[in-house]
Amino acid sequence: MDNATLRVALMGVGSAATVLVGLALVKQLLARRYTSAGPSLPPGPPPLPIVGNALEVPSDEAWLTYTKWQKQYGDIVYCRLLGTDVVVLNSEKVAEVLLERRSRIYSSRPHLATRVPFGWGFHFVFEEYGDKWRTNRRLFHQSFREEMTMHYHPFLQRSSHQLLLNLRRDPARLFEYLSLFANSAMLSSIYGYETNDVHDPFVRNGEKAFATLDVITPEKSVLLELFPFILDLPDWFPGIALQRHARAARRVIHDYIEKPFQFTMKNLQAEASFPSMLSDSIRRFAHRQDEFSENMMKEVSAAAFTGGAETTSSTLLVLVLAMVLHPDVQRRAQEEIAATIGSVRLPALEDRPALPYIDAVIREVMRWQPVVPLAVPHATVENDVYDNYFIPKGSTVILNTWAISRNPEKYPNPETFDPGRFLDADGQLTEDGVKWNFGYGRRICPGRHLAEAGVWISAACLLATFSFLKAKDESGRDVEFEPKWTTGLNHAPWYRSLAALYQGKARSCTEP
């Protein structure tokens, strides 16, 4: 849903649109009334009538626009997307004050008009703050709090070893195997389902489901917010294909939720299930007459799958790219592994405290190219004032992790890839754990401990076993290249642009 589509829609929706535009103008004028006699709104770009700043914010790389505005307007920026107040937080300081210390006000989620039509109404991460969200979050926390994560370590270890064996057989399929590793690790942890097939239907459907998630952003919801009747228009209506895409997305999401769940239920009934988040939850709450219903466990399991698989594979893609571009960093990481573990076995999660440079590399990967550069937006449940700026009730609040990752005061030369920024003079990890990468307050990522463990064990095993190098031309010289990036909700190297431009070379040949 790019700016061109938005312009077409604004010109072609007819008389009903005129009425809605008028209502949006009234809403905009009323919003201004609240600030006329008190604190002003945060600074920001001047809005156009009705559409506000919607035409200035590209729906695919909005973080670049917000970061540009930071340089002009500061760490807290106000803009309007049609009839919606949007407040962008561009610094850790502001984010900690508002999202952490004032979480009572900032813990809800905005209404996103694309969420339910595209099948994502089930996902508690996008749920408004309330009883339903608290119950879902509590169920998720039962399985993924930090002390429980170790129960899933064997799944992660096994999946990382299978990743190495796959790459030994066919290094050219690295990017497919990274996705398979992330999906397989999550499927086994959540559903007790293990696979080593890149064409596995659960894996493929998970990838299709995540592809539909790109529309669940404020920037891509603006059209439906103003013109909700678009979904009722016939398929042949010129320039509008949303209803067709929404139907296809709902079919994908239905299978994504139902089929892995039915697999686990069938095995439970046959008393043949492996330990997993879902099977353990069903056993734990089977005889309780409370809010933990079967449908809730089904939805929370699907939400956990979404949160872990794509972000893990995207982070590993960034890691591989960083190692290709920075062979000196790769060499130092490999030397740390060799000096600490040797070549007779592979790294294990128990080795993590003894390998601080590996952690520093991963932190720098997450800082250098955040895979979710705008996080999931928050919403205010009441009016607030910060630094003499008025923040209206119902505002969409966006955490710009991209801008935070490029704070030159905390991260000098931010475009440079330098893991050393996370190590002290003694070579030990600093206290900067890039917390902002996982969100703040009551909405902090609940699966972050499992995600960190999955990224660490796979990264350590890959570096222990392979070197990632630039491809060579016919004369044996390195092939230089400019990586391309995916856009939308997720930010990662576009694997097809890299597949022919690197070489994966086995190092130690250690058998997992």
N, C-alpha and C positions, 0 to 999 in steps of 0.2 A: 504494500500500500504506500507508494512513493508520492512525492509532491505532485507529479504529473497526474496521477490518479485522483488525488485530492482536488486538483484544479478542475478536472473533468466533472467530478461529482458536484462541485460547487456550482458549475455552470448549467448542469443538466437535470437537476432533480425537480424543477418545476415549482408550482405554486405552493405545495406543501412545505418545500424548503424555505420559502419566503416567511411563512408563519414561524417556523423554528428559528430562523435567523433573527426575527424580531424578538422572540423569547430570549434568545441568547444575549441580545443587546440589552434587554431589560435586566437580566441576571448580572451582566457586566457592570451596568450602572449602579445596581444595588450593592455589589461588592465594593465599589469605590466609596459608597456612602459610609461604610464602616470605618474608613481610615481618614475621612476628611477632617475630623477634629482631634485625632490622636496620633500615635506613632505612624510613620509612613511605611509603606510596603518596602521590602528590600529593593535595592537598585537592580535595574535590568534593562534590556533593550525595549525601545518604545513599541507598543503593539499596534497593529492595524485594527481598524474597526471590525468587529465581529470575529474574524479569524484569529485575532491576537498575533502570536508569533509562530503559528503553526507552519506557515510557508517557509520560515527561516530554519526550522529544525529538521534535518534529514532523518527519516525514520530508520535508516540503516546504520548510521554512525553518529547518533545524536551526541555521544560523549565528546566528540571533537568540537562540536559547536558550543556545548556547555563549558568546555575547558577554555575555549577562546573567549567566551564571555567572562570567565573568571579573571582573566588578565585585564579586562576592561572595567568590570563592576565589583569584583571582590570574591570573598569566600562564600557568600550567600547571595544567590541571584534569583530574582523573581521574573517569571514570564507567564504568558497565558497561551494555552493550547485550546483554541475556540473558547468554550465557556468555562474552562477549568483553570483554577489557580495552580501554578507549579512553582515550587521552591526547590532550587538545586543547591545541595551542600557540597562544597568543593574542598573542604579541609577536614582533617581529623579532629581538630579542636571543636569546630562547630558541630560535627557529627556526634562526638562524645557528649557534648552538653545536651543536644536536643534528643537524639535517639537513645542515649544511654540514661542520662540523669533525669530526663523528662519523658521516659518511656510511656508513662500513663497517657500522655497526649499523643505520642507519635507511633504507637504500636499497631494501628489499624492499617488496612490496605485500601487503596482507591478502588472505586468501581471501574472495571475495565470492560468496555462494551463487547470486546471480542472474546472474552473468557468463556462464557457459557455457550455461545453459538459454535465455538470451535472445540467444544468437548472438555474444557479444562475446569468445569465447575466443581469437580471432585477434589481438586488439589488444595490441601489446607494451607500451603505456603501463600496462596493468593487470597485466602479467606479473610474477611474483616474480623477485627478483634472482637471476641465474644465467647460464649459458652462452647459453641461447636469447635472453634479453633483451639481453645484450651484443652478440650477433651482429646482432639486429634494429636495435639502436640504432646500431651502427657503419654498417650499410647506410643508415640514414636520414641519419646525419651526413655521409656521402659527398656527399649532394645538398643538404643544408640548412645546412651550416656557414656562418658569416657571409660568408666570402669568395666562396662560391658563390651567395649570394642574388642578386647583381647579374645573374646569368644569367636570372632570372625577372622582372626589372624590366620588360622590354617587355610581358610578359603582363599585369602589374599596370597599367601605363600604358594599355594598350589597353582593358582591362576598365573602368577608371575613366572613360575617355572615352565608352565605350558607355553607362555609367551616366548620364552627363550628357545624352546624346542622348535616352535613354529618358525621363528626367525632363522634358526640354523638351517632349516629345510629350504626356506624361500625368503631371503632378506628383502627382496624387491617388494614384498607385500607388507612391509612394516606398518603402514598406516591402517590397513585393514586389521592387522593383528593387534594394534594398540586399542582399537575400538572393541575388538573381540575380547581382549583382556578385561577392559573396564566393564563391559556388559556381563561377561561371564562371572566376574567377581561379585557383582551386585545380584545377579540372578541366583547364584549359589548362596549368598549370605541371606537374601530376603526370602527366596522361595525353595531353597534346597535343590535347585535345578542346575546341573553342570553341563556345559557344552564346549566343544572345541571346533565348532563349525561356523565359519564366517557367514554362511547362508542359513543358519538356524532361524526358524520363523520367529522365535521370541526375540532374538537379537535384531533381526531386520525390522520387526514391528516396533521395537524400542527406538531404533534410529528414525523410523518414519514418524513416530509420535513426537519425538523431540523436534523434528523439523517443523511441525505445526506450531510449536511453542513460540516461534518468532513473532507471531501476531499479538502476543499477550504483553504489550508494552503501551505506556501512555501515548507515545508518538504514533503508534499504529492503530490506536483505538479512537483517535479523534474523529474520524469520518463517521463511525457508527454512533459515537456519542451524540453528534449533532443530527444525524439522519438515520435513526434506527430502523425506519421502514425499508431501507435498502435491502435487508434480508428477505423482505416479502415481495420484492420485484421479480418478474419472470427472468429465467436464465438468459433470454435473448436480449434483455435490455442493454443498450450499448454502453461499454466501458465499465460495467459492473459484473463481476464474476464471484463476488464474495459468498453468495449463498451456495454456489456450487462447491467452492473450496471448503466452506464450513461443513457441508454434508459429508464430504470425503474425509475431513479431519475427524468428525464424530465417529465415523466407522472405524478409523484407525485406533482412536482412543478407546473405543469399546473393547476391541480385541486386546489392546495393550493392558487394560485393567483386568479383564475377565479370564483370559486364557492361562496366564501363569498362576493365577489364584486357583483355578479349577484343577491345574496340575497338582498343586500342593494338597488340595482337599481330597483328590482322588487317592493320592498316596497315603494320606492320613487315614482314610477309611480302610485302606488295604494294609494298614500298619507297616508301610514300607517307606515312610518319609525320612529324609535326612534332617538333622537339626538345622533350623533356620529361624529368622525373625518371625515369619508368619506362623510356622508350625508351633513354635514356642508360645506365641501370643494366643493362639487358638486353644492350646492346652491350658494355659494359665487362666484364661477367662471363660472357659467353656461352661462352668457351672455357676457363673456369677450373673445375677439379674441386674445389670447396671448399664451404663452408657456405652460400654465397649462392645458394640454389636458386630456381627459378622461383616456387614457392609462397610462399617468403619474400618475394620482391619484390612479389608480388601482395598479401600481407597488409600489408606496410609501406606500400605505396601507398595502400591503403584507410585505414590509420591516419593517414597524412598528410592525407588528405581530411577525415577527422573532425576533426582538431585545428585545421585552418585555417578552414573555411567558417563554422561556426556561431559561433565566438567573434568572428570578424571582423564578421559581420553584426550580432551583438548589441552589440558595442562601438560600431558606427556608429549603431545605434538610440539608445543612450545619448547619443551626441554630438548627434544631432538634438534629442532632448528637452532637453538642457542648453542648446542654442542658442535654443530656443523660450522657455525659462524665464529665460534670461540674455542679453537682446539687447545689453547693453553689452559682454559678452565677445565675442559674435559680431561686433559692429562693430569692435572692436579687432583681431580676427584678420583681418577683411577689409581693414582699413587697412594692416596689415603686408604682406599680399599685394600690395595695390595699390602701396604705396611701393617694394617690392622688385622686383616683376615687371612691374607695369603691367597693362594690359588687352589687350595685343596677343597674348598667348599664355597657356596654362594652366601651372600649376605642374608641375614635374618633380621626380623624386626627387633629382636633382643640386642642386636649390634648397634642400634640407632644412637645411643648416647656416646658411643666411641667413634662415631663418624660425623663430627659436627660440620665438616665442609660439605657433605652431601646435603644436609639440611639447609646450609647457607645457599647452595645452588638452587634448591627447590624454592626457597623464599624469594630469591632473586628472579626466578622464572615467574612466580606469581606477581611480583612487583613490576617486572619489565613489561609484561603483556598480560594484564588481568583478563581472564577468559570471560568474566561477566562484568564489563566495565561500568555498568550503571546499577548493578545489584537489582533487587526487586523493590519497587517503590513503596514507600510508606504513605500514610494519610493521617491528617490531624483530626482529632475528635472534638476539639474545642479551639477557640481563638488563643493565640499565644503571642508574647512579645519577647524578642531576643535582640540584645544590643540596640535597643530602641527601634527595632523593626517589627512591624505588625505582620503576623502570619495567620491568615484567616482559617477558621474552621472549615474542614473539607478540602484543604489543599493537598495536592499530590506532592510528596516530598521525595526527591530523588537523591540518592547517595552516589556521587560521581567518583567512583573508585579510581577511574582513569586519572583524574586531576590529582587525587591524593597520592597516587603512585609517582607522580611527577613533581612533587614538592621539592624544589631545589635546596631548601634549607635543611630538610631531613635527608634527602637523597641527592647529593651533588652530582652533576652531570647525569641527569635521570635517564637519558636515552642510552647511556652506556651500560652494558651488561657486566656487573661487577659483584659477585657473591661476597667479596671481602667486606662489603658494607655491613654485613650481618655478623661479622666476627670481631672480637675485641683483640687487644694487643697480645693476649695469650693464645689466640686461635680458638677461643670458645665462643659459642653463640651469644649474641647480645639478647636483650629482652624484647627486641622488636620482632614479634612473630607475625607481622603483617595481618594483625587482627582485623583491620578494616576490610580485608578481602572476604571475610565471612559475615559481614554485617555487624549490627549493634543491638543492644538491648534485648527485649523479649523476642525479637525477630531474628536474632543471630542464627546462622545456619545450624540446625540441630544435628546434622550428620557430618559435621566438620572433622570429628575425630577419626571416623572410619575413612573419610576421603583422604585425609592427610596420611594415614597409614597405608592406604592403597597406592598413593602416588609415591611415597617413600620407598616401599619395598620393590615396586616395579622399576623405579629409577635406579636404585642401588644395584639391582640385578642386571639391568641393561648395561650400566657403566662397567660392571665387573666383567662382563662377557663380550661386549661389542665396543668398537670405536665407530663413530659416525663422522664421515669425511665428505668433502665436496667431490662431486663427480669429476672425472678427467676427460679432456677432449682427446682427439687423435694424436696430439703431440705430447700428451701426458701432463698438460697444464690444468690447473683447477678451473672449473667452469663457474664463473661468477653469476650470481642471480639475485633478483629482487623478489623476496617472498610476497605472495598475495595472501589476503586475509579474508575470512568469512565475515559477514556483517549481520546485524540484527541483534538479537538478545545475546548471542554467543560470539566471542571474538577468538579466533584460532587460525593458525596457518591453513590455507586451503590445500589439502593434501595433494590434489592433482597437480598443483603448481610446483610441488616439491619432489614428487615421486621420481622424476628422472634426473634430479639434481643433487642427489646425495648417494653415498655408498655405505652400506652397513657391513663392517668387517669384523669377523669373529676374532676375539683376542685369546682368551685363555682356554677355550674349548672345554670348560668345566661342565660336566654333565649334571643337570639338576637332579 
